[in-house]
Amino acid sequence: MGPELVVNAASYPSLFAAGLPALDTAVAAAGRRPILAAAFDEQIAATAPAGIRKYALVATRDQAIPPAAERFEARRAHASITEVDSPHAIAAAGPEAVVDVIHRATH
């Protein structure tokens, strides 16, 4: 399988959940899972067909994935982009934005 990577529990709040309640952050940090290092080298086998609508949420305060990289990937996918003033844990920090994007995608 190869080496696994995991975010240090002490770094978790600033990387993934800056500004969220401490208890929520502690629970999320306790449930974090490792990822295979090889995942960062994995090549995409296929992309969604051109006719399928795509949506992306960019967390503008993300410390885990730079927002510029999120925007780049979203533009490359020709996605409709919604930016949210949020850390990486966008579903916890900005659930209204997540619901709005899902609603737009399904209607």
N, C-alpha and C positions, 0 to 999 in steps of 0.2 A: 504494500500500500504506500509506503513512504512516510516521511515526517509529517506531523500534524502541527498546526499553528493555533495558538489560543491567545486571546487578549488578556493581559494581566488584570486581575480584579481591581487593583488600585487605579489602573488607567481607564477602566471601562466607563466611569461616569463622564470624563472629559471627552472621550472619543465617540461615544455613542449616545449619551443621554444628557448632555449639558443642559442645565436648567430644569430638568424634570425633578419631581419630588424624590428625596433621598430613599424612601422606602421602595418606590417603584424601581429606581435604579438598582438598588441592592438586590431586589428579586430578579430583575433581568440579568444582572451580573452573575447571580448564583446559577442561573439556567443556561449560561453561555456554553456553546459547544465548539470543539475544535474543528478546523477545516484542513483538509489535506493541502499541503503546500503545492502539490501538482495542479490544484484547481486554478491557480494563477497562470499556468502555462497552457491550459486547455484551449483548444481551438474550437470555434463555433462551426458546427457541421452544416447548418442551414439557418436562414433567417426567415422571418414571417413574410409571406407573399406581399407584394406591393399594394394590393387592393385592401389589405386588412388595416383598419385604423389602429394606431399605436399611441399610447399615452405614457408620459413620464412625469414623475414628481422629482423636483430638485430641492434638496434640503440645503438652504443657503448657509447654514451654520454647521454643516457636516464636517466633522474632523476625521472621519474614517475614510470617506471617499471625497476627494476635493470637488466642490460644486462645479468647477470648470470641467472636470472630467465627466461628471454627470451630464452637464449640458452637451458636451461633445458627443457622448454616446447617444443621447436623445436625438440630437440633430442628425446624426449618422443613421439612425433608425427612422428618420422622418416622423418623429413622434410629436404629438401636441404636448407642449411643455407647460407645466404649472410649477411655479417656484413658491416655496413655503419657507417662512422664517422659522426654521426648525433645525434641531440636531439630526443625527443619523436616524434616530428612533422616531421617524416621522409619523407613524401610525399612533404612537403614544402622545407625541407633542402637538400634532396637528390633525387629529382625527377628522375634523370637518372637511379639510382639504382632500383627504383620502376618500371620504364618502362622496364628495363632489365629483372627483375624477371618475370614480366607479360609476356614479349616476350618469355622467356624460357619456361614458364608454358603453353603457348598456341601453341608452335611449337614442 
